[in-house]
Amino acid sequence: MLTKNVGTFDRAARIGVGLALLIAFFMLPDMGLRWVLLIGIVPLVTGLMGSCPAYSIFGISTCKLR
């Protein structure tokens, strides 16, 4: 089970950035490096899950202390 290590503001920012990149992927005309915008899947998924594997590796958490 993944532990929650992404706080509220961090989650909102990740979801916003992820959606913006994916919208840009579908809206921009066909460019050579357009597929790079698919990286937006990563922040979107980590924001929706509330857990970031990279944060776990480095011991980072942006969740409020309980």
Secondary structure, 3 states (H helix, E strand, C coil): CCCCCCCHHHHHHHHHHHHHHHHHHHHCCCCCCHHHHHHHHHHHHHHHHCCCHHHHHHCCCCCCCC
